[in-house]
Amino acid sequence: RDSQYPMIDANSGRSTTDTYIIAHARDNGYGVISDESPRIDDSKLYKIPDVCEALKIPRIRKAEVFYKRVGITF
């Protein structure tokens, strides 16, 4: 079945793990930390920020923001 938001490169298998991270976050009410930028060209595969936005999954771009939110300081 084709995904509504294709992410996996069919030739390299790249981004397979991303789909599991997003599914786990969605199914458990979590957010995702990803410094990845959204896709620029609509003909390319979706990226983590694109799918998080489409599925309304909270995403933090910088790990430092997460650390601050949960009270971790360095």
Gaussian input, Z-matrix of N, CA and C with variables (Angstrom, degrees):
# hf/3-21g

backbone

0 1
 N
 C     1     B1
 C     2     B2     1     A1
 N     3     B3     2     A2     1     D1
 C     4     B4     3     A3     2     D2
 C     5     B5     4     A4     3     D3
 N     6     B6     5     A5     4     D4
 C     7     B7     6     A6     5     D5
 C     8     B8     7     A7     6     D6
 N     9     B9     8     A8     7     D7
 C    10    B10     9     A9     8     D8
 C    11    B11    10    A10     9     D9
 N    12    B12    11    A11    10    D10
 C    13    B13    12    A12    11    D11
 C    14    B14    13    A13    12    D12
 N    15    B15    14    A14    13    D13
 C    16    B16    15    A15    14    D14
 C    17    B17    16    A16    15    D15
 N    18    B18    17    A17    16    D16
 C    19    B19    18    A18    17    D17
 C    20    B20    19    A19    18    D18
 N    21    B21    20    A20    19    D19
 C    22    B22    21    A21    20    D20
 C    23    B23    22    A22    21    D21
 N    24    B24    23    A23    22    D22
 C    25    B25    24    A24    23    D23
 C    26    B26    25    A25    24    D24
 N    27    B27    26    A26    25    D25
 C    28    B28    27    A27    26    D26
 C    29    B29    28    A28    27    D27
 N    30    B30    29    A29    28    D28
 C    31    B31    30    A30    29    D29
 C    32    B32    31    A31    30    D30
 N    33    B33    32    A32    31    D31
 C    34    B34    33    A33    32    D32
 C    35    B35    34    A34    33    D33
 N    36    B36    35    A35    34    D34
 C    37    B37    36    A36    35    D35
 C    38    B38    37    A37    36    D36
 N    39    B39    38    A38    37    D37
 C    40    B40    39    A39    38    D38
 C    41    B41    40    A40    39    D39
 N    42    B42    41    A41    40    D40
 C    43    B43    42    A42    41    D41
 C    44    B44    43    A43    42    D42
 N    45    B45    44    A44    43    D43
 C    46    B46    45    A45    44    D44
 C    47    B47    46    A46    45    D45
 N    48    B48    47    A47    46    D46
 C    49    B49    48    A48    47    D47
 C    50    B50    49    A49    48    D48
 N    51    B51    50    A50    49    D49
 C    52    B52    51    A51    50    D50
 C    53    B53    52    A52    51    D51
 N    54    B54    53    A53    52    D52
 C    55    B55    54    A54    53    D53
 C    56    B56    55    A55    54    D54
 N    57    B57    56    A56    55    D55
 C    58    B58    57    A57    56    D56
 C    59    B59    58    A58    57    D57
 N    60    B60    59    A59    58    D58
 C    61    B61    60    A60    59    D59
 C    62    B62    61    A61    60    D60
 N    63    B63    62    A62    61    D61
 C    64    B64    63    A63    62    D62
 C    65    B65    64    A64    63    D63
 N    66    B66    65    A65    64    D64
 C    67    B67    66    A66    65    D65
 C    68    B68    67    A67    66    D66
 N    69    B69    68    A68    67    D67
 C    70    B70    69    A69    68    D68
 C    71    B71    70    A70    69    D69
 N    72    B72    71    A71    70    D70
 C    73    B73    72    A72    71    D71
 C    74    B74    73    A73    72    D72
 N    75    B75    74    A74    73    D73
 C    76    B76    75    A75    74    D74
 C    77    B77    76    A76    75    D75
 N    78    B78    77    A77    76    D76
 C    79    B79    78    A78    77    D77
 C    80    B80    79    A79    78    D78
 N    81    B81    80    A80    79    D79
 C    82    B82    81    A81    80    D80
 C    83    B83    82    A82    81    D81
 N    84    B84    83    A83    82    D82
 C    85    B85    84    A84    83    D83
 C    86    B86    85    A85    84    D84
 N    87    B87    86    A86    85    D85
 C    88    B88    87    A87    86    D86
 C    89    B89    88    A88    87    D87
 N    90    B90    89    A89    88    D88
 C    91    B91    90    A90    89    D89
 C    92    B92    91    A91    90    D90
 N    93    B93    92    A92    91    D91
 C    94    B94    93    A93    92    D92
 C    95    B95    94    A94    93    D93
 N    96    B96    95    A95    94    D94
 C    97    B97    96    A96    95    D95
 C    98    B98    97    A97    96    D96
 N    99    B99    98    A98    97    D97
 C   100   B100    99    A99    98    D98
 C   101   B101   100   A100    99    D99
 N   102   B102   101   A101   100   D100
 C   103   B103   102   A102   101   D101
 C   104   B104   103   A103   102   D102
 N   105   B105   104   A104   103   D103
 C   106   B106   105   A105   104   D104
 C   107   B107   106   A106   105   D105
 N   108   B108   107   A107   106   D106
 C   109   B109   108   A108   107   D107
 C   110   B110   109   A109   108   D108
 N   111   B111   110   A110   109   D109
 C   112   B112   111   A111   110   D110
 C   113   B113   112   A112   111   D111
 N   114   B114   113   A113   112   D112
 C   115   B115   114   A114   113   D113
 C   116   B116   115   A115   114   D114
 N   117   B117   116   A116   115   D115
 C   118   B118   117   A117   116   D116
 C   119   B119   118   A118   117   D117
 N   120   B120   119   A119   118   D118
 C   121   B121   120   A120   119   D119
 C   122   B122   121   A121   120   D120
 N   123   B123   122   A122   121   D121
 C   124   B124   123   A123   122   D122
 C   125   B125   124   A124   123   D123
 N   126   B126   125   A125   124   D124
 C   127   B127   126   A126   125   D125
 C   128   B128   127   A127   126   D126
 N   129   B129   128   A128   127   D127
 C   130   B130   129   A129   128   D128
 C   131   B131   130   A130   129   D129
 N   132   B132   131   A131   130   D130
 C   133   B133   132   A132   131   D131
 C   134   B134   133   A133   132   D132
 N   135   B135   134   A134   133   D133
 C   136   B136   135   A135   134   D134
 C   137   B137   136   A136   135   D135
 N   138   B138   137   A137   136   D136
 C   139   B139   138   A138   137   D137
 C   140   B140   139   A139   138   D138
 N   141   B141   140   A140   139   D139
 C   142   B142   141   A141   140   D140
 C   143   B143   142   A142   141   D141
 N   144   B144   143   A143   142   D142
 C   145   B145   144   A144   143   D143
 C   146   B146   145   A145   144   D144
 N   147   B147   146   A146   145   D145
 C   148   B148   147   A147   146   D146
 C   149   B149   148   A148   147   D147
 N   150   B150   149   A149   148   D148
 C   151   B151   150   A150   149   D149
 C   152   B152   151   A151   150   D150
 N   153   B153   152   A152   151   D151
 C   154   B154   153   A153   152   D152
 C   155   B155   154   A154   153   D153
 N   156   B156   155   A155   154   D154
 C   157   B157   156   A156   155   D155
 C   158   B158   157   A157   156   D156
 N   159   B159   158   A158   157   D157
 C   160   B160   159   A159   158   D158
 C   161   B161   160   A160   159   D159
 N   162   B162   161   A161   160   D160
 C   163   B163   162   A162   161   D161
 C   164   B164   163   A163   162   D162
 N   165   B165   164   A164   163   D163
 C   166   B166   165   A165   164   D164
 C   167   B167   166   A166   165   D165
 N   168   B168   167   A167   166   D166
 C   169   B169   168   A168   167   D167
 C   170   B170   169   A169   168   D168
 N   171   B171   170   A170   169   D169
 C   172   B172   171   A171   170   D170
 C   173   B173   172   A172   171   D171
 N   174   B174   173   A173   172   D172
 C   175   B175   174   A174   173   D173
 C   176   B176   175   A175   174   D174
 N   177   B177   176   A176   175   D175
 C   178   B178   177   A177   176   D176
 C   179   B179   178   A178   177   D177
 N   180   B180   179   A179   178   D178
 C   181   B181   180   A180   179   D179
 C   182   B182   181   A181   180   D180
 N   183   B183   182   A182   181   D181
 C   184   B184   183   A183   182   D182
 C   185   B185   184   A184   183   D183
 N   186   B186   185   A185   184   D184
 C   187   B187   186   A186   185   D185
 C   188   B188   187   A187   186   D186
 N   189   B189   188   A188   187   D187
 C   190   B190   189   A189   188   D188
 C   191   B191   190   A190   189   D189
 N   192   B192   191   A191   190   D190
 C   193   B193   192   A192   191   D191
 C   194   B194   193   A193   192   D192
 N   195   B195   194   A194   193   D193
 C   196   B196   195   A195   194   D194
 C   197   B197   196   A196   195   D195
 N   198   B198   197   A197   196   D196
 C   199   B199   198   A198   197   D197
 C   200   B200   199   A199   198   D198
 N   201   B201   200   A200   199   D199
 C   202   B202   201   A201   200   D200
 C   203   B203   202   A202   201   D201
 N   204   B204   203   A203   202   D202
 C   205   B205   204   A204   203   D203
 C   206   B206   205   A205   204   D204
 N   207   B207   206   A206   205   D205
 C   208   B208   207   A207   206   D206
 C   209   B209   208   A208   207   D207
 N   210   B210   209   A209   208   D208
 C   211   B211   210   A210   209   D209
 C   212   B212   211   A211   210   D210
 N   213   B213   212   A212   211   D211
 C   214   B214   213   A213   212   D212
 C   215   B215   214   A214   213   D213
 N   216   B216   215   A215   214   D214
 C   217   B217   216   A216   215   D215
 C   218   B218   217   A217   216   D216
 N   219   B219   218   A218   217   D217
 C   220   B220   219   A219   218   D218
 C   221   B221   220   A220   219   D219

   B1=1.4484
   B2=1.5154
   B3=1.3177
   B4=1.4625
   B5=1.5142
   B6=1.3028
   B7=1.4598
   B8=1.5245
   B9=1.3016
   B10=1.4638
   B11=1.5292
   B12=1.3311
   B13=1.4641
   B14=1.5313
   B15=1.3253
   B16=1.4699
   B17=1.5222
   B18=1.3485
   B19=1.4600
   B20=1.5202
   B21=1.3243
   B22=1.4601
   B23=1.5256
   B24=1.3135
   B25=1.4633
   B26=1.5269
   B27=1.3124
   B28=1.4704
   B29=1.5222
   B30=1.3253
   B31=1.4625
   B32=1.5244
   B33=1.3180
   B34=1.4669
   B35=1.5311
   B36=1.3414
   B37=1.4602
   B38=1.5156
   B39=1.3058
   B40=1.4601
   B41=1.5287
   B42=1.2957
   B43=1.4678
   B44=1.5232
   B45=1.3263
   B46=1.4610
   B47=1.5222
   B48=1.3189
   B49=1.4605
   B50=1.5211
   B51=1.3212
   B52=1.4683
   B53=1.5247
   B54=1.3174
   B55=1.4634
   B56=1.5259
   B57=1.3366
   B58=1.4691
   B59=1.5296
   B60=1.3149
   B61=1.4682
   B62=1.5178
   B63=1.3169
   B64=1.4672
   B65=1.5300
   B66=1.3242
   B67=1.4676
   B68=1.5265
   B69=1.3267
   B70=1.4694
   B71=1.5316
   B72=1.3172
   B73=1.4673
   B74=1.5300
   B75=1.3169
   B76=1.4756
   B77=1.5246
   B78=1.3195
   B79=1.4588
   B80=1.5269
   B81=1.3329
   B82=1.4648
   B83=1.5231
   B84=1.3353
   B85=1.4605
   B86=1.5165
   B87=1.3367
   B88=1.4605
   B89=1.5188
   B90=1.3223
   B91=1.4479
   B92=1.5159
   B93=1.3172
   B94=1.4614
   B95=1.5197
   B96=1.3262
   B97=1.4631
   B98=1.5174
   B99=1.3299
   B100=1.4624
   B101=1.5131
   B102=1.3227
   B103=1.4585
   B104=1.5333
   B105=1.3288
   B106=1.4574
   B107=1.5323
   B108=1.3163
   B109=1.4638
   B110=1.5225
   B111=1.3347
   B112=1.4680
   B113=1.5315
   B114=1.3208
   B115=1.4642
   B116=1.5237
   B117=1.2971
   B118=1.4640
   B119=1.5242
   B120=1.3048
   B121=1.4547
   B122=1.5276
   B123=1.3219
   B124=1.4635
   B125=1.5209
   B126=1.3212
   B127=1.4620
   B128=1.5271
   B129=1.3171
   B130=1.4635
   B131=1.5211
   B132=1.3282
   B133=1.4578
   B134=1.5232
   B135=1.3177
   B136=1.4575
   B137=1.5175
   B138=1.3230
   B139=1.4567
   B140=1.5243
   B141=1.3119
   B142=1.4685
   B143=1.5308
   B144=1.3338
   B145=1.4655
   B146=1.5291
   B147=1.3262
   B148=1.4627
   B149=1.5270
   B150=1.3213
   B151=1.4593
   B152=1.5249
   B153=1.3279
   B154=1.4702
   B155=1.5260
   B156=1.3038
   B157=1.4683
   B158=1.5261
   B159=1.3240
   B160=1.4641
   B161=1.5273
   B162=1.3295
   B163=1.4657
   B164=1.5301
   B165=1.3264
   B166=1.4705
   B167=1.5329
   B168=1.3253
   B169=1.4617
   B170=1.5229
   B171=1.3260
   B172=1.4660
   B173=1.5270
   B174=1.3428
   B175=1.4690
   B176=1.5062
   B177=1.3190
   B178=1.4583
   B179=1.5127
   B180=1.3193
   B181=1.4547
   B182=1.5300
   B183=1.3028
   B184=1.4691
   B185=1.5206
   B186=1.3167
   B187=1.4585
   B188=1.5253
   B189=1.3312
   B190=1.4675
   B191=1.5284
   B192=1.3266
   B193=1.4679
   B194=1.5286
   B195=1.3158
   B196=1.4625
   B197=1.5219
   B198=1.3250
   B199=1.4627
   B200=1.5262
   B201=1.3121
   B202=1.4620
   B203=1.5324
   B204=1.3353
   B205=1.4678
   B206=1.5185
   B207=1.3201
   B208=1.4717
   B209=1.5163
   B210=1.3299
   B211=1.4550
   B212=1.5279
   B213=1.3170
   B214=1.4623
   B215=1.5202
   B216=1.3313
   B217=1.4616
   B218=1.5237
   B219=1.2948
   B220=1.4625
   B221=1.5060
   A1=108.99
   A2=116.71
   A3=120.92
   A4=109.93
   A5=114.59
   A6=120.60
   A7=109.70
   A8=115.22
   A9=120.43
   A10=109.73
   A11=115.99
   A12=121.86
   A13=108.66
   A14=119.03
   A15=120.44
   A16=112.03
   A17=115.08
   A18=121.37
   A19=113.19
   A20=117.62
   A21=121.41
   A22=110.97
   A23=115.54
   A24=121.47
   A25=107.89
   A26=117.10
   A27=122.30
   A28=112.44
   A29=117.97
   A30=120.91
   A31=112.90
   A32=116.83
   A33=120.15
   A34=113.73
   A35=116.37
   A36=119.87
   A37=111.93
   A38=116.24
   A39=121.85
   A40=111.09
   A41=117.12
   A42=126.98
   A43=113.44
   A44=118.36
   A45=120.49
   A46=110.72
   A47=117.13
   A48=121.27
   A49=111.83
   A50=117.48
   A51=121.06
   A52=111.20
   A53=116.87
   A54=119.62
   A55=111.14
   A56=117.14
   A57=120.74
   A58=111.00
   A59=116.68
   A60=120.82
   A61=110.21
   A62=116.22
   A63=120.58
   A64=110.66
   A65=117.69
   A66=120.66
   A67=110.88
   A68=116.96
   A69=120.78
   A70=110.41
   A71=116.36
   A72=120.10
   A73=110.45
   A74=116.54
   A75=120.55
   A76=110.80
   A77=117.12
   A78=120.97
   A79=113.58
   A80=117.03
   A81=120.84
   A82=114.45
   A83=116.63
   A84=120.07
   A85=113.73
   A86=116.71
   A87=121.44
   A88=110.43
   A89=114.89
   A90=121.98
   A91=108.98
   A92=115.87
   A93=122.32
   A94=108.93
   A95=116.03
   A96=121.25
   A97=106.69
   A98=115.99
   A99=120.52
   A100=109.35
   A101=115.12
   A102=121.32
   A103=111.30
   A104=116.34
   A105=121.69
   A106=110.29
   A107=116.19
   A108=122.05
   A109=109.96
   A110=117.48
   A111=119.27
   A112=110.53
   A113=115.47
   A114=119.01
   A115=109.59
   A116=115.96
   A117=121.66
   A118=110.33
   A119=115.91
   A120=122.29
   A121=109.35
   A122=117.47
   A123=121.22
   A124=114.12
   A125=117.93
   A126=119.87
   A127=111.71
   A128=117.32
   A129=121.38
   A130=111.03
   A131=115.04
   A132=121.12
   A133=111.22
   A134=115.31
   A135=120.38
   A136=109.46
   A137=116.00
   A138=122.77
   A139=108.62
   A140=115.73
   A141=121.00
   A142=112.36
   A143=120.24
   A144=118.83
   A145=113.40
   A146=116.61
   A147=120.61
   A148=111.33
   A149=116.21
   A150=120.74
   A151=110.36
   A152=117.37
   A153=119.99
   A154=110.65
   A155=116.27
   A156=119.65
   A157=110.61
   A158=117.06
   A159=121.23
   A160=111.78
   A161=116.83
   A162=121.23
   A163=113.13
   A164=116.25
   A165=121.89
   A166=111.89
   A167=115.80
   A168=122.11
   A169=107.36
   A170=118.50
   A171=119.40
   A172=110.65
   A173=115.19
   A174=119.84
   A175=108.92
   A176=115.47
   A177=122.43
   A178=106.39
   A179=116.49
   A180=119.98
   A181=112.63
   A182=117.68
   A183=121.31
   A184=110.84
   A185=116.74
   A186=121.48
   A187=111.08
   A188=116.90
   A189=120.77
   A190=110.97
   A191=117.46
   A192=121.70
   A193=109.17
   A194=116.75
   A195=121.15
   A196=110.62
   A197=116.24
   A198=119.80
   A199=111.17
   A200=116.09
   A201=120.76
   A202=110.25
   A203=117.07
   A204=121.03
   A205=112.88
   A206=116.82
   A207=119.28
   A208=112.22
   A209=117.57
   A210=121.43
   A211=115.63
   A212=117.83
   A213=120.00
   A214=109.02
   A215=116.20
   A216=119.97
   A217=109.46
   A218=115.21
   A219=121.15
   A220=109.95
   D1=133.02
   D2=177.66
   D3=-74.76
   D4=140.58
   D5=178.23
   D6=-80.22
   D7=148.08
   D8=175.33
   D9=-66.95
   D10=-27.81
   D11=-179.35
   D12=-126.65
   D13=78.01
   D14=-177.18
   D15=-62.27
   D16=129.13
   D17=-177.72
   D18=-124.24
   D19=-25.32
   D20=-170.81
   D21=-90.10
   D22=127.41
   D23=175.63
   D24=-72.07
   D25=117.82
   D26=-175.72
   D27=-62.51
   D28=-30.14
   D29=-178.01
   D30=-80.42
   D31=-42.21
   D32=-174.54
   D33=-101.85
   D34=-18.88
   D35=-174.75
   D36=77.00
   D37=4.57
   D38=-177.79
   D39=-60.61
   D40=143.33
   D41=178.78
   D42=80.44
   D43=10.36
   D44=177.68
   D45=-58.10
   D46=-44.12
   D47=-178.89
   D48=-63.49
   D49=-34.03
   D50=179.66
   D51=-56.01
   D52=-39.95
   D53=-178.49
   D54=-64.90
   D55=-36.87
   D56=178.33
   D57=-69.37
   D58=-39.58
   D59=178.27
   D60=-61.57
   D61=-46.29
   D62=-179.08
   D63=-66.30
   D64=-43.79
   D65=179.54
   D66=-62.69
   D67=-42.26
   D68=179.38
   D69=-63.66
   D70=-43.81
   D71=178.58
   D72=-61.86
   D73=-46.48
   D74=-179.11
   D75=-62.28
   D76=-47.32
   D77=-175.37
   D78=-69.37
   D79=-21.82
   D80=-176.86
   D81=-113.51
   D82=5.21
   D83=178.26
   D84=71.96
   D85=27.57
   D86=179.20
   D87=-95.97
   D88=170.28
   D89=170.03
   D90=-105.99
   D91=179.17
   D92=-178.27
   D93=-128.00
   D94=138.94
   D95=171.68
   D96=-102.06
   D97=121.34
   D98=179.49
   D99=-153.34
   D100=126.90
   D101=177.60
   D102=-87.26
   D103=1.57
   D104=-178.74
   D105=-65.89
   D106=143.05
   D107=176.81
   D108=-87.72
   D109=150.93
   D110=176.32
   D111=-62.44
   D112=160.18
   D113=178.45
   D114=-66.78
   D115=150.10
   D116=-179.17
   D117=-99.67
   D118=-38.43
   D119=-175.28
   D120=-104.59
   D121=121.32
   D122=-177.61
   D123=-62.07
   D124=-14.97
   D125=179.67
   D126=-84.14
   D127=-8.98
   D128=-178.81
   D129=-90.30
   D130=168.80
   D131=178.93
   D132=-64.56
   D133=151.59
   D134=176.49
   D135=-68.76
   D136=153.19
   D137=177.20
   D138=-116.89
   D139=169.57
   D140=-178.00
   D141=-49.86
   D142=-49.45
   D143=-178.57
   D144=-61.02
   D145=-35.57
   D146=-179.98
   D147=-64.65
   D148=-46.77
   D149=-177.08
   D150=-71.66
   D151=-39.79
   D152=176.83
   D153=-59.04
   D154=-43.71
   D155=179.33
   D156=-64.34
   D157=-45.97
   D158=-178.11
   D159=-62.85
   D160=-37.19
   D161=-177.84
   D162=-94.78
   D163=4.01
   D164=178.53
   D165=61.32
   D166=39.84
   D167=176.14
   D168=-95.71
   D169=124.49
   D170=179.10
   D171=-58.86
   D172=139.41
   D173=178.49
   D174=-133.83
   D175=132.61
   D176=173.69
   D177=-108.36
   D178=131.69
   D179=-176.45
   D180=-81.46
   D181=-36.00
   D182=-176.34
   D183=-114.86
   D184=130.18
   D185=179.55
   D186=-58.45
   D187=-32.56
   D188=-179.13
   D189=-59.63
   D190=-35.04
   D191=178.61
   D192=-65.07
   D193=-42.64
   D194=177.51
   D195=-61.80
   D196=-47.98
   D197=-179.98
   D198=-56.03
   D199=-44.21
   D200=-179.33
   D201=-63.92
   D202=-41.96
   D203=-179.07
   D204=-63.59
   D205=-31.86
   D206=-179.05
   D207=-99.04
   D208=5.25
   D209=173.22
   D210=87.48
   D211=17.03
   D212=177.58
   D213=-90.17
   D214=126.96
   D215=178.10
   D216=-124.15
   D217=154.55
   D218=179.33
   D219=-118.15

